[in-house]
Amino acid sequence: MRYTIDPHARITPEHPDGRILTNARGDTLYTTNPTGAWIWERLSEGLDTQQIVAQLAARCGLPRARVEREVLAFVRELEARSLIRPVPGRSS
């Protein structure tokens, strides 16, 4: 599935400990580690979740099933916090 970044969402500059995601409305503040920030960047580039899973599994050398569980859980959390939303009518 593809997602779009909420137009009000912002991410802080890179930092070794991770980054902070927020929105301009000020009702969401979410911290993420460097891997979460990497996933955010891929979402902002328009990659779908399966592309992100494949790239991250290859990058980290972890089993695809484990990476998929973690990526989808992170994406669900971002969606629940209204930082991203699904792109209607598109799935992959």
HTML snippet that shows the backbone in 3Dmol.js (N, CA, C, O; Angstrom):
<script src="https://3Dmol.org/build/3Dmol-min.js"></script>
<div id="view" style="width:600px;height:400px;position:relative"></div>
<script>
const pdb = `
ATOM      1  N   MET A   1       0.837  -1.169   0.000  1.00  0.00           N
ATOM      2  CA  MET A   1       0.000   0.000   0.000  1.00  0.00           C
ATOM      3  C   MET A   1       0.885   1.236   0.000  1.00  0.00           C
ATOM      4  O   MET A   1       1.955   1.258   0.608  1.00  0.00           O
ATOM      5  N   ARG A   2       0.421   2.244  -0.683  1.00  0.00           N
ATOM      6  CA  ARG A   2       1.131   3.526  -0.706  1.00  0.00           C
ATOM      7  C   ARG A   2       0.458   4.490   0.259  1.00  0.00           C
ATOM      8  O   ARG A   2      -0.750   4.443   0.492  1.00  0.00           O
ATOM      9  N   TYR A   3       1.289   5.361   0.806  1.00  0.00           N
ATOM     10  CA  TYR A   3       0.810   6.377   1.726  1.00  0.00           C
ATOM     11  C   TYR A   3       1.329   7.734   1.281  1.00  0.00           C
ATOM     12  O   TYR A   3       2.329   7.835   0.569  1.00  0.00           O
ATOM     13  N   THR A   4       0.642   8.757   1.709  1.00  0.00           N
ATOM     14  CA  THR A   4       1.104  10.110   1.482  1.00  0.00           C
ATOM     15  C   THR A   4       1.325  10.766   2.838  1.00  0.00           C
ATOM     16  O   THR A   4       0.608  10.494   3.801  1.00  0.00           O
ATOM     17  N   ILE A   5       2.308  11.615   2.895  1.00  0.00           N
ATOM     18  CA  ILE A   5       2.604  12.344   4.121  1.00  0.00           C
ATOM     19  C   ILE A   5       1.542  13.431   4.287  1.00  0.00           C
ATOM     20  O   ILE A   5       1.233  14.149   3.336  1.00  0.00           O
ATOM     21  N   ASP A   6       0.992  13.549   5.478  1.00  0.00           N
ATOM     22  CA  ASP A   6       0.034  14.613   5.746  1.00  0.00           C
ATOM     23  C   ASP A   6       0.711  15.954   5.458  1.00  0.00           C
ATOM     24  O   ASP A   6       1.859  16.153   5.852  1.00  0.00           O
ATOM     25  N   PRO A   7       0.024  16.877   4.779  1.00  0.00           N
ATOM     26  CA  PRO A   7       0.662  18.149   4.429  1.00  0.00           C
ATOM     27  C   PRO A   7       1.103  18.974   5.639  1.00  0.00           C
ATOM     28  O   PRO A   7       1.934  19.872   5.503  1.00  0.00           O
ATOM     29  N   HIS A   8       0.563  18.683   6.802  1.00  0.00           N
ATOM     30  CA  HIS A   8       0.941  19.421   8.012  1.00  0.00           C
ATOM     31  C   HIS A   8       2.083  18.755   8.765  1.00  0.00           C
ATOM     32  O   HIS A   8       2.580  19.317   9.741  1.00  0.00           O
ATOM     33  N   ALA A   9       2.510  17.572   8.336  1.00  0.00           N
ATOM     34  CA  ALA A   9       3.545  16.823   9.046  1.00  0.00           C
ATOM     35  C   ALA A   9       4.924  17.387   8.741  1.00  0.00           C
ATOM     36  O   ALA A   9       5.202  17.844   7.633  1.00  0.00           O
ATOM     37  N   ARG A  10       5.776  17.343   9.754  1.00  0.00           N
ATOM     38  CA  ARG A  10       7.162  17.787   9.628  1.00  0.00           C
ATOM     39  C   ARG A  10       8.053  16.792  10.351  1.00  0.00           C
ATOM     40  O   ARG A  10       7.621  16.104  11.276  1.00  0.00           O
ATOM     41  N   ILE A  11       9.307  16.729   9.913  1.00  0.00           N
ATOM     42  CA  ILE A  11      10.292  15.883  10.573  1.00  0.00           C
ATOM     43  C   ILE A  11      11.517  16.742  10.864  1.00  0.00           C
ATOM     44  O   ILE A  11      11.922  17.558  10.036  1.00  0.00           O
ATOM     45  N   THR A  12      12.105  16.553  12.047  1.00  0.00           N
ATOM     46  CA  THR A  12      13.280  17.326  12.415  1.00  0.00           C
ATOM     47  C   THR A  12      14.479  16.883  11.585  1.00  0.00           C
ATOM     48  O   THR A  12      14.456  15.808  10.987  1.00  0.00           O
ATOM     49  N   PRO A  13      15.523  17.702  11.544  1.00  0.00           N
ATOM     50  CA  PRO A  13      16.741  17.306  10.824  1.00  0.00           C
ATOM     51  C   PRO A  13      17.351  16.032  11.398  1.00  0.00           C
ATOM     52  O   PRO A  13      17.041  15.620  12.516  1.00  0.00           O
ATOM     53  N   GLU A  14      18.219  15.427  10.611  1.00  0.00           N
ATOM     54  CA  GLU A  14      18.858  14.174  11.032  1.00  0.00           C
ATOM     55  C   GLU A  14      19.606  14.353  12.345  1.00  0.00           C
ATOM     56  O   GLU A  14      20.195  15.400  12.615  1.00  0.00           O
ATOM     57  N   HIS A  15      19.565  13.310  13.144  1.00  0.00           N
ATOM     58  CA  HIS A  15      20.272  13.252  14.419  1.00  0.00           C
ATOM     59  C   HIS A  15      20.609  11.787  14.664  1.00  0.00           C
ATOM     60  O   HIS A  15      19.800  10.918  14.338  1.00  0.00           O
ATOM     61  N   PRO A  16      21.768  11.485  15.225  1.00  0.00           N
ATOM     62  CA  PRO A  16      22.147  10.080  15.429  1.00  0.00           C
ATOM     63  C   PRO A  16      21.153   9.279  16.271  1.00  0.00           C
ATOM     64  O   PRO A  16      21.036   8.065  16.098  1.00  0.00           O
ATOM     65  N   ASP A  17      20.445   9.937  17.167  1.00  0.00           N
ATOM     66  CA  ASP A  17      19.496   9.236  18.036  1.00  0.00           C
ATOM     67  C   ASP A  17      18.114   9.072  17.432  1.00  0.00           C
ATOM     68  O   ASP A  17      17.268   8.390  18.011  1.00  0.00           O
ATOM     69  N   GLY A  18      17.869   9.676  16.292  1.00  0.00           N
ATOM     70  CA  GLY A  18      16.553   9.606  15.665  1.00  0.00           C
ATOM     71  C   GLY A  18      16.031  10.993  15.340  1.00  0.00           C
ATOM     72  O   GLY A  18      16.774  11.974  15.319  1.00  0.00           O
ATOM     73  N   ARG A  19      14.734  11.046  15.088  1.00  0.00           N
ATOM     74  CA  ARG A  19      14.125  12.313  14.685  1.00  0.00           C
ATOM     75  C   ARG A  19      12.750  12.440  15.324  1.00  0.00           C
ATOM     76  O   ARG A  19      12.196  11.474  15.849  1.00  0.00           O
ATOM     77  N   ILE A  20      12.219  13.644  15.268  1.00  0.00           N
ATOM     78  CA  ILE A  20      10.896  13.903  15.825  1.00  0.00           C
ATOM     79  C   ILE A  20       9.952  14.236  14.678  1.00  0.00           C
ATOM     80  O   ILE A  20      10.255  15.064  13.819  1.00  0.00           O
ATOM     81  N   LEU A  21       8.804  13.572  14.686  1.00  0.00           N
ATOM     82  CA  LEU A  21       7.754  13.839  13.709  1.00  0.00           C
ATOM     83  C   LEU A  21       6.681  14.655  14.412  1.00  0.00           C
ATOM     84  O   LEU A  21       6.312  14.357  15.548  1.00  0.00           O
ATOM     85  N   THR A  22       6.191  15.665  13.748  1.00  0.00           N
ATOM     86  CA  THR A  22       5.135  16.495  14.312  1.00  0.00           C
ATOM     87  C   THR A  22       4.268  17.018  13.184  1.00  0.00           C
ATOM     88  O   THR A  22       4.575  16.823  12.009  1.00  0.00           O
ATOM     89  N   ASN A  23       3.189  17.682  13.549  1.00  0.00           N
ATOM     90  CA  ASN A  23       2.391  18.341  12.523  1.00  0.00           C
ATOM     91  C   ASN A  23       2.200  19.798  12.906  1.00  0.00           C
ATOM     92  O   ASN A  23       2.342  20.164  14.073  1.00  0.00           O
ATOM     93  N   ALA A  24       1.880  20.621  11.930  1.00  0.00           N
ATOM     94  CA  ALA A  24       1.756  22.057  12.145  1.00  0.00           C
ATOM     95  C   ALA A  24       0.612  22.402  13.084  1.00  0.00           C
ATOM     96  O   ALA A  24       0.605  23.475  13.687  1.00  0.00           O
ATOM     97  N   ARG A  25      -0.355  21.500  13.214  1.00  0.00           N
ATOM     98  CA  ARG A  25      -1.473  21.748  14.134  1.00  0.00           C
ATOM     99  C   ARG A  25      -1.023  21.608  15.577  1.00  0.00           C
ATOM    100  O   ARG A  25      -1.695  22.086  16.491  1.00  0.00           O
ATOM    101  N   GLY A  26       0.120  20.949  15.783  1.00  0.00           N
ATOM    102  CA  GLY A  26       0.671  20.811  17.121  1.00  0.00           C
ATOM    103  C   GLY A  26       0.020  19.756  17.989  1.00  0.00           C
ATOM    104  O   GLY A  26       0.285  19.705  19.190  1.00  0.00           O
ATOM    105  N   ASP A  27      -0.833  18.906  17.412  1.00  0.00           N
ATOM    106  CA  ASP A  27      -1.495  17.901  18.238  1.00  0.00           C
ATOM    107  C   ASP A  27      -0.831  16.531  18.163  1.00  0.00           C
ATOM    108  O   ASP A  27      -1.333  15.571  18.748  1.00  0.00           O
ATOM    109  N   THR A  28       0.295  16.424  17.447  1.00  0.00           N
ATOM    110  CA  THR A  28       1.013  15.159  17.352  1.00  0.00           C
ATOM    111  C   THR A  28       2.507  15.411  17.486  1.00  0.00           C
ATOM    112  O   THR A  28       3.064  16.277  16.812  1.00  0.00           O
ATOM    113  N   LEU A  29       3.139  14.658  18.347  1.00  0.00           N
ATOM    114  CA  LEU A  29       4.580  14.674  18.510  1.00  0.00           C
ATOM    115  C   LEU A  29       5.006  13.221  18.672  1.00  0.00           C
ATOM    116  O   LEU A  29       4.532  12.532  19.575  1.00  0.00           O
ATOM    117  N   TYR A  30       5.884  12.758  17.815  1.00  0.00           N
ATOM    118  CA  TYR A  30       6.247  11.348  17.790  1.00  0.00           C
ATOM    119  C   TYR A  30       7.745  11.247  17.554  1.00  0.00           C
ATOM    120  O   TYR A  30       8.257  11.808  16.585  1.00  0.00           O
ATOM    121  N   THR A  31       8.442  10.553  18.410  1.00  0.00           N
ATOM    122  CA  THR A  31       9.875  10.363  18.203  1.00  0.00           C
ATOM    123  C   THR A  31      10.106   9.025  17.515  1.00  0.00           C
ATOM    124  O   THR A  31       9.365   8.063  17.721  1.00  0.00           O
ATOM    125  N   THR A  32      11.137   8.987  16.703  1.00  0.00           N
ATOM    126  CA  THR A  32      11.464   7.764  15.987  1.00  0.00           C
ATOM    127  C   THR A  32      12.978   7.568  15.958  1.00  0.00           C
ATOM    128  O   THR A  32      13.746   8.527  16.027  1.00  0.00           O
ATOM    129  N   ASN A  33      13.379   6.332  15.856  1.00  0.00           N
ATOM    130  CA  ASN A  33      14.802   6.018  15.752  1.00  0.00           C
ATOM    131  C   ASN A  33      15.253   6.204  14.294  1.00  0.00           C
ATOM    132  O   ASN A  33      14.427   6.498  13.429  1.00  0.00           O
ATOM    133  N   PRO A  34      16.549   6.036  14.015  1.00  0.00           N
ATOM    134  CA  PRO A  34      17.020   6.224  12.639  1.00  0.00           C
ATOM    135  C   PRO A  34      16.324   5.321  11.613  1.00  0.00           C
ATOM    136  O   PRO A  34      16.112   5.742  10.476  1.00  0.00           O
ATOM    137  N   THR A  35      15.968   4.097  11.988  1.00  0.00           N
ATOM    138  CA  THR A  35      15.263   3.214  11.051  1.00  0.00           C
ATOM    139  C   THR A  35      13.879   3.766  10.740  1.00  0.00           C
ATOM    140  O   THR A  35      13.454   3.749   9.585  1.00  0.00           O
ATOM    141  N   GLY A  36      13.178   4.250  11.745  1.00  0.00           N
ATOM    142  CA  GLY A  36      11.877   4.865  11.520  1.00  0.00           C
ATOM    143  C   GLY A  36      11.985   6.085  10.617  1.00  0.00           C
ATOM    144  O   GLY A  36      11.135   6.308   9.755  1.00  0.00           O
ATOM    145  N   ALA A  37      13.029   6.869  10.819  1.00  0.00           N
ATOM    146  CA  ALA A  37      13.249   8.035   9.960  1.00  0.00           C
ATOM    147  C   ALA A  37      13.519   7.599   8.520  1.00  0.00           C
ATOM    148  O   ALA A  37      13.067   8.248   7.577  1.00  0.00           O
ATOM    149  N   TRP A  38      14.257   6.499   8.353  1.00  0.00           N
ATOM    150  CA  TRP A  38      14.527   5.969   7.017  1.00  0.00           C
ATOM    151  C   TRP A  38      13.217   5.547   6.347  1.00  0.00           C
ATOM    152  O   TRP A  38      12.996   5.836   5.171  1.00  0.00           O
ATOM    153  N   ILE A  39      12.352   4.865   7.098  1.00  0.00           N
ATOM    154  CA  ILE A  39      11.046   4.451   6.562  1.00  0.00           C
ATOM    155  C   ILE A  39      10.241   5.684   6.169  1.00  0.00           C
ATOM    156  O   ILE A  39       9.631   5.708   5.100  1.00  0.00           O
ATOM    157  N   TRP A  40      10.234   6.698   7.014  1.00  0.00           N
ATOM    158  CA  TRP A  40       9.520   7.953   6.721  1.00  0.00           C
ATOM    159  C   TRP A  40      10.006   8.540   5.391  1.00  0.00           C
ATOM    160  O   TRP A  40       9.198   8.948   4.556  1.00  0.00           O
ATOM    161  N   GLU A  41      11.306   8.578   5.202  1.00  0.00           N
ATOM    162  CA  GLU A  41      11.865   9.120   3.957  1.00  0.00           C
ATOM    163  C   GLU A  41      11.391   8.312   2.751  1.00  0.00           C
ATOM    164  O   GLU A  41      11.056   8.889   1.716  1.00  0.00           O
ATOM    165  N   ARG A  42      11.359   6.988   2.872  1.00  0.00           N
ATOM    166  CA  ARG A  42      10.883   6.160   1.752  1.00  0.00           C
ATOM    167  C   ARG A  42       9.396   6.413   1.481  1.00  0.00           C
ATOM    168  O   ARG A  42       8.975   6.459   0.326  1.00  0.00           O
ATOM    169  N   LEU A  43       8.606   6.577   2.541  1.00  0.00           N
ATOM    170  CA  LEU A  43       7.187   6.907   2.346  1.00  0.00           C
ATOM    171  C   LEU A  43       7.054   8.245   1.631  1.00  0.00           C
ATOM    172  O   LEU A  43       6.218   8.394   0.740  1.00  0.00           O
ATOM    173  N   SER A  44       7.869   9.212   2.015  1.00  0.00           N
ATOM    174  CA  SER A  44       7.792  10.536   1.394  1.00  0.00           C
ATOM    175  C   SER A  44       8.238  10.512  -0.069  1.00  0.00           C
ATOM    176  O   SER A  44       7.871  11.392  -0.849  1.00  0.00           O
ATOM    177  N   GLU A  45       9.031   9.501  -0.436  1.00  0.00           N
ATOM    178  CA  GLU A  45       9.445   9.330  -1.835  1.00  0.00           C
ATOM    179  C   GLU A  45       8.384   8.618  -2.664  1.00  0.00           C
ATOM    180  O   GLU A  45       8.507   8.517  -3.885  1.00  0.00           O
ATOM    181  N   GLY A  46       7.332   8.120  -1.994  1.00  0.00           N
ATOM    182  CA  GLY A  46       6.254   7.456  -2.712  1.00  0.00           C
ATOM    183  C   GLY A  46       6.383   5.947  -2.817  1.00  0.00           C
ATOM    184  O   GLY A  46       5.610   5.312  -3.535  1.00  0.00           O
ATOM    185  N   LEU A  47       7.350   5.360  -2.113  1.00  0.00           N
ATOM    186  CA  LEU A  47       7.464   3.897  -2.148  1.00  0.00           C
ATOM    187  C   LEU A  47       6.300   3.277  -1.407  1.00  0.00           C
ATOM    188  O   LEU A  47       5.806   3.844  -0.432  1.00  0.00           O
ATOM    189  N   ASP A  48       5.855   2.110  -1.866  1.00  0.00           N
ATOM    190  CA  ASP A  48       4.796   1.408  -1.144  1.00  0.00           C
ATOM    191  C   ASP A  48       5.428   0.556  -0.050  1.00  0.00           C
ATOM    192  O   ASP A  48       6.645   0.374  -0.011  1.00  0.00           O
ATOM    193  N   THR A  49       4.594   0.044   0.826  1.00  0.00           N
ATOM    194  CA  THR A  49       5.115  -0.673   1.989  1.00  0.00           C
ATOM    195  C   THR A  49       5.915  -1.909   1.601  1.00  0.00           C
ATOM    196  O   THR A  49       6.895  -2.233   2.272  1.00  0.00           O
ATOM    197  N   GLN A  50       5.530  -2.605   0.544  1.00  0.00           N
ATOM    198  CA  GLN A  50       6.273  -3.802   0.143  1.00  0.00           C
ATOM    199  C   GLN A  50       7.652  -3.442  -0.413  1.00  0.00           C
ATOM    200  O   GLN A  50       8.612  -4.183  -0.201  1.00  0.00           O
ATOM    201  N   GLN A  51       7.761  -2.331  -1.111  1.00  0.00           N
ATOM    202  CA  GLN A  51       9.064  -1.876  -1.584  1.00  0.00           C
ATOM    203  C   GLN A  51       9.960  -1.508  -0.401  1.00  0.00           C
ATOM    204  O   GLN A  51      11.151  -1.818  -0.393  1.00  0.00           O
ATOM    205  N   ILE A  52       9.375  -0.848   0.591  1.00  0.00           N
ATOM    206  CA  ILE A  52      10.127  -0.466   1.783  1.00  0.00           C
ATOM    207  C   ILE A  52      10.602  -1.711   2.517  1.00  0.00           C
ATOM    208  O   ILE A  52      11.761  -1.789   2.925  1.00  0.00           O
ATOM    209  N   VAL A  53       9.714  -2.683   2.685  1.00  0.00           N
ATOM    210  CA  VAL A  53      10.077  -3.938   3.362  1.00  0.00           C
ATOM    211  C   VAL A  53      11.232  -4.609   2.632  1.00  0.00           C
ATOM    212  O   VAL A  53      12.205  -5.017   3.266  1.00  0.00           O
ATOM    213  N   ALA A  54      11.143  -4.729   1.322  1.00  0.00           N
ATOM    214  CA  ALA A  54      12.191  -5.405   0.551  1.00  0.00           C
ATOM    215  C   ALA A  54      13.533  -4.684   0.695  1.00  0.00           C
ATOM    216  O   ALA A  54      14.564  -5.323   0.903  1.00  0.00           O
ATOM    217  N   GLN A  55      13.519  -3.362   0.585  1.00  0.00           N
ATOM    218  CA  GLN A  55      14.762  -2.602   0.709  1.00  0.00           C
ATOM    219  C   GLN A  55      15.357  -2.711   2.106  1.00  0.00           C
ATOM    220  O   GLN A  55      16.566  -2.883   2.262  1.00  0.00           O
ATOM    221  N   LEU A  56      14.499  -2.608   3.123  1.00  0.00           N
ATOM    222  CA  LEU A  56      14.993  -2.652   4.497  1.00  0.00           C
ATOM    223  C   LEU A  56      15.510  -4.045   4.859  1.00  0.00           C
ATOM    224  O   LEU A  56      16.525  -4.163   5.545  1.00  0.00           O
ATOM    225  N   ALA A  57      14.836  -5.086   4.414  1.00  0.00           N
ATOM    226  CA  ALA A  57      15.298  -6.453   4.679  1.00  0.00           C
ATOM    227  C   ALA A  57      16.670  -6.668   4.049  1.00  0.00           C
ATOM    228  O   ALA A  57      17.558  -7.251   4.672  1.00  0.00           O
ATOM    229  N   ALA A  58      16.844  -6.199   2.820  1.00  0.00           N
ATOM    230  CA  ALA A  58      18.137  -6.342   2.139  1.00  0.00           C
ATOM    231  C   ALA A  58      19.200  -5.491   2.830  1.00  0.00           C
ATOM    232  O   ALA A  58      20.342  -5.923   2.988  1.00  0.00           O
ATOM    233  N   ARG A  59      18.831  -4.318   3.229  1.00  0.00           N
ATOM    234  CA  ARG A  59      19.762  -3.385   3.871  1.00  0.00           C
ATOM    235  C   ARG A  59      20.256  -3.908   5.218  1.00  0.00           C
ATOM    236  O   ARG A  59      21.433  -3.773   5.552  1.00  0.00           O
ATOM    237  N   CYS A  60      19.349  -4.504   5.984  1.00  0.00           N
ATOM    238  CA  CYS A  60      19.671  -4.956   7.344  1.00  0.00           C
ATOM    239  C   CYS A  60      20.031  -6.428   7.437  1.00  0.00           C
ATOM    240  O   CYS A  60      20.566  -6.875   8.451  1.00  0.00           O
ATOM    241  N   GLY A  61      19.740  -7.187   6.383  1.00  0.00           N
ATOM    242  CA  GLY A  61      20.026  -8.615   6.406  1.00  0.00           C
ATOM    243  C   GLY A  61      19.139  -9.388   7.362  1.00  0.00           C
ATOM    244  O   GLY A  61      19.550 -10.406   7.918  1.00  0.00           O
ATOM    245  N   LEU A  62      17.917  -8.900   7.552  1.00  0.00           N
ATOM    246  CA  LEU A  62      16.964  -9.555   8.448  1.00  0.00           C
ATOM    247  C   LEU A  62      15.911 -10.292   7.641  1.00  0.00           C
ATOM    248  O   LEU A  62      15.687  -9.973   6.473  1.00  0.00           O
ATOM    249  N   PRO A  63      15.253 -11.288   8.259  1.00  0.00           N
ATOM    250  CA  PRO A  63      14.192 -12.005   7.550  1.00  0.00           C
ATOM    251  C   PRO A  63      13.064 -11.062   7.131  1.00  0.00           C
ATOM    252  O   PRO A  63      12.632 -10.200   7.896  1.00  0.00           O
ATOM    253  N   ARG A  64      12.608 -11.249   5.910  1.00  0.00           N
ATOM    254  CA  ARG A  64      11.571 -10.374   5.354  1.00  0.00           C
ATOM    255  C   ARG A  64      10.309 -10.350   6.230  1.00  0.00           C
ATOM    256  O   ARG A  64       9.720  -9.287   6.425  1.00  0.00           O
ATOM    257  N   ALA A  65       9.890 -11.503   6.758  1.00  0.00           N
ATOM    258  CA  ALA A  65       8.671 -11.557   7.566  1.00  0.00           C
ATOM    259  C   ALA A  65       8.793 -10.679   8.813  1.00  0.00           C
ATOM    260  O   ALA A  65       7.846  -9.991   9.193  1.00  0.00           O
ATOM    261  N   ARG A  66       9.958 -10.712   9.436  1.00  0.00           N
ATOM    262  CA  ARG A  66      10.170  -9.869  10.629  1.00  0.00           C
ATOM    263  C   ARG A  66      10.141  -8.394  10.262  1.00  0.00           C
ATOM    264  O   ARG A  66       9.500  -7.593  10.944  1.00  0.00           O
ATOM    265  N   VAL A  67      10.829  -8.035   9.194  1.00  0.00           N
ATOM    266  CA  VAL A  67      10.863  -6.645   8.747  1.00  0.00           C
ATOM    267  C   VAL A  67       9.455  -6.174   8.388  1.00  0.00           C
ATOM    268  O   VAL A  67       9.065  -5.056   8.726  1.00  0.00           O
ATOM    269  N   GLU A  68       8.698  -7.023   7.708  1.00  0.00           N
ATOM    270  CA  GLU A  68       7.341  -6.652   7.315  1.00  0.00           C
ATOM    271  C   GLU A  68       6.475  -6.353   8.539  1.00  0.00           C
ATOM    272  O   GLU A  68       5.747  -5.360   8.555  1.00  0.00           O
ATOM    273  N   ARG A  69       6.549  -7.201   9.557  1.00  0.00           N
ATOM    274  CA  ARG A  69       5.775  -6.958  10.788  1.00  0.00           C
ATOM    275  C   ARG A  69       6.120  -5.610  11.392  1.00  0.00           C
ATOM    276  O   ARG A  69       5.235  -4.844  11.774  1.00  0.00           O
ATOM    277  N   GLU A  70       7.402  -5.327  11.476  1.00  0.00           N
ATOM    278  CA  GLU A  70       7.860  -4.082  12.102  1.00  0.00           C
ATOM    279  C   GLU A  70       7.488  -2.853  11.265  1.00  0.00           C
ATOM    280  O   GLU A  70       7.029  -1.847  11.806  1.00  0.00           O
ATOM    281  N   VAL A  71       7.684  -2.936   9.969  1.00  0.00           N
ATOM    282  CA  VAL A  71       7.353  -1.805   9.096  1.00  0.00           C
ATOM    283  C   VAL A  71       5.858  -1.518   9.148  1.00  0.00           C
ATOM    284  O   VAL A  71       5.448  -0.367   9.297  1.00  0.00           O
ATOM    285  N   LEU A  72       5.045  -2.564   9.026  1.00  0.00           N
ATOM    286  CA  LEU A  72       3.592  -2.350   9.030  1.00  0.00           C
ATOM    287  C   LEU A  72       3.102  -1.810  10.377  1.00  0.00           C
ATOM    288  O   LEU A  72       2.179  -0.996  10.417  1.00  0.00           O
ATOM    289  N   ALA A  73       3.706  -2.254  11.468  1.00  0.00           N
ATOM    290  CA  ALA A  73       3.337  -1.722  12.782  1.00  0.00           C
ATOM    291  C   ALA A  73       3.690  -0.232  12.872  1.00  0.00           C
ATOM    292  O   ALA A  73       2.908   0.561  13.396  1.00  0.00           O
ATOM    293  N   PHE A  74       4.853   0.140  12.369  1.00  0.00           N
ATOM    294  CA  PHE A  74       5.272   1.538  12.380  1.00  0.00           C
ATOM    295  C   PHE A  74       4.345   2.390  11.505  1.00  0.00           C
ATOM    296  O   PHE A  74       3.937   3.480  11.906  1.00  0.00           O
ATOM    297  N   VAL A  75       4.023   1.899  10.333  1.00  0.00           N
ATOM    298  CA  VAL A  75       3.132   2.626   9.422  1.00  0.00           C
ATOM    299  C   VAL A  75       1.749   2.798  10.053  1.00  0.00           C
ATOM    300  O   VAL A  75       1.154   3.871   9.953  1.00  0.00           O
ATOM    301  N   ARG A  76       1.239   1.759  10.698  1.00  0.00           N
ATOM    302  CA  ARG A  76      -0.064   1.870  11.383  1.00  0.00           C
ATOM    303  C   ARG A  76      -0.016   2.942  12.472  1.00  0.00           C
ATOM    304  O   ARG A  76      -0.977   3.688  12.656  1.00  0.00           O
ATOM    305  N   GLU A  77       1.089   3.013  13.182  1.00  0.00           N
ATOM    306  CA  GLU A  77       1.249   4.032  14.231  1.00  0.00           C
ATOM    307  C   GLU A  77       1.267   5.433  13.626  1.00  0.00           C
ATOM    308  O   GLU A  77       0.626   6.344  14.152  1.00  0.00           O
ATOM    309  N   LEU A  78       1.992   5.610  12.533  1.00  0.00           N
ATOM    310  CA  LEU A  78       2.007   6.914  11.863  1.00  0.00           C
ATOM    311  C   LEU A  78       0.614   7.305  11.382  1.00  0.00           C
ATOM    312  O   LEU A  78       0.201   8.458  11.503  1.00  0.00           O
ATOM    313  N   GLU A  79      -0.096   6.331  10.839  1.00  0.00           N
ATOM    314  CA  GLU A  79      -1.448   6.600  10.356  1.00  0.00           C
ATOM    315  C   GLU A  79      -2.378   6.943  11.527  1.00  0.00           C
ATOM    316  O   GLU A  79      -3.191   7.860  11.420  1.00  0.00           O
ATOM    317  N   ALA A  80      -2.264   6.219  12.631  1.00  0.00           N
ATOM    318  CA  ALA A  80      -3.103   6.480  13.804  1.00  0.00           C
ATOM    319  C   ALA A  80      -2.846   7.878  14.360  1.00  0.00           C
ATOM    320  O   ALA A  80      -3.744   8.489  14.940  1.00  0.00           O
ATOM    321  N   ARG A  81      -1.640   8.381  14.190  1.00  0.00           N
ATOM    322  CA  ARG A  81      -1.296   9.720  14.673  1.00  0.00           C
ATOM    323  C   ARG A  81      -1.533  10.795  13.606  1.00  0.00           C
ATOM    324  O   ARG A  81      -1.142  11.949  13.780  1.00  0.00           O
ATOM    325  N   SER A  82      -2.172  10.406  12.509  1.00  0.00           N
ATOM    326  CA  SER A  82      -2.528  11.324  11.407  1.00  0.00           C
ATOM    327  C   SER A  82      -1.315  12.000  10.781  1.00  0.00           C
ATOM    328  O   SER A  82      -1.399  13.141  10.328  1.00  0.00           O
ATOM    329  N   LEU A  83      -0.189  11.295  10.755  1.00  0.00           N
ATOM    330  CA  LEU A  83       1.002  11.825  10.101  1.00  0.00           C
ATOM    331  C   LEU A  83       1.081  11.385   8.640  1.00  0.00           C
ATOM    332  O   LEU A  83       1.720  12.046   7.821  1.00  0.00           O
ATOM    333  N   ILE A  84       0.435  10.277   8.321  1.00  0.00           N
ATOM    334  CA  ILE A  84       0.348   9.787   6.946  1.00  0.00           C
ATOM    335  C   ILE A  84      -1.079   9.330   6.692  1.00  0.00           C
ATOM    336  O   ILE A  84      -1.856   9.119   7.623  1.00  0.00           O
ATOM    337  N   ARG A  85      -1.413   9.181   5.403  1.00  0.00           N
ATOM    338  CA  ARG A  85      -2.716   8.615   5.041  1.00  0.00           C
ATOM    339  C   ARG A  85      -2.561   7.762   3.790  1.00  0.00           C
ATOM    340  O   ARG A  85      -1.701   8.030   2.950  1.00  0.00           O
ATOM    341  N   PRO A  86      -3.399   6.730   3.669  1.00  0.00           N
ATOM    342  CA  PRO A  86      -3.309   5.879   2.483  1.00  0.00           C
ATOM    343  C   PRO A  86      -3.654   6.647   1.220  1.00  0.00           C
ATOM    344  O   PRO A  86      -4.499   7.542   1.231  1.00  0.00           O
ATOM    345  N   VAL A  87      -2.998   6.291   0.145  1.00  0.00           N
ATOM    346  CA  VAL A  87      -3.336   6.862  -1.161  1.00  0.00           C
ATOM    347  C   VAL A  87      -4.541   6.087  -1.676  1.00  0.00           C
ATOM    348  O   VAL A  87      -4.436   4.880  -1.892  1.00  0.00           O
ATOM    349  N   PRO A  88      -5.676   6.736  -1.880  1.00  0.00           N
ATOM    350  CA  PRO A  88      -6.882   6.027  -2.312  1.00  0.00           C
ATOM    351  C   PRO A  88      -6.700   5.319  -3.658  1.00  0.00           C
ATOM    352  O   PRO A  88      -6.077   5.836  -4.586  1.00  0.00           O
ATOM    353  N   GLY A  89      -7.271   4.120  -3.720  1.00  0.00           N
ATOM    354  CA  GLY A  89      -7.317   3.391  -4.974  1.00  0.00           C
ATOM    355  C   GLY A  89      -6.022   2.791  -5.433  1.00  0.00           C
ATOM    356  O   GLY A  89      -5.945   2.286  -6.553  1.00  0.00           O
ATOM    357  N   ARG A  90      -4.985   2.828  -4.598  1.00  0.00           N
ATOM    358  CA  ARG A  90      -3.697   2.250  -4.995  1.00  0.00           C
ATOM    359  C   ARG A  90      -3.247   1.301  -3.918  1.00  0.00           C
ATOM    360  O   ARG A  90      -3.237   1.636  -2.733  1.00  0.00           O
ATOM    361  N   SER A  91      -2.885   0.145  -4.331  1.00  0.00           N
ATOM    362  CA  SER A  91      -2.270  -0.811  -3.398  1.00  0.00           C
ATOM    363  C   SER A  91      -1.219  -1.600  -4.136  1.00  0.00           C
ATOM    364  O   SER A  91      -1.316  -1.809  -5.345  1.00  0.00           O
ATOM    365  N   SER A  92      -0.212  -2.037  -3.402  1.00  0.00           N
ATOM    366  CA  SER A  92       0.866  -2.845  -3.976  1.00  0.00           C
ATOM    367  C   SER A  92       1.352  -3.778  -2.918  1.00  0.00           C
ATOM    368  O   SER A  92       2.265  -4.567  -3.162  1.00  0.00           O
TER     369      SER A  92
END
`;
const viewer = $3Dmol.createViewer("view");
viewer.addModel(pdb, "pdb");
viewer.setStyle({}, {cartoon: {color: "spectrum"}});
viewer.zoomTo();
viewer.render();
</script>
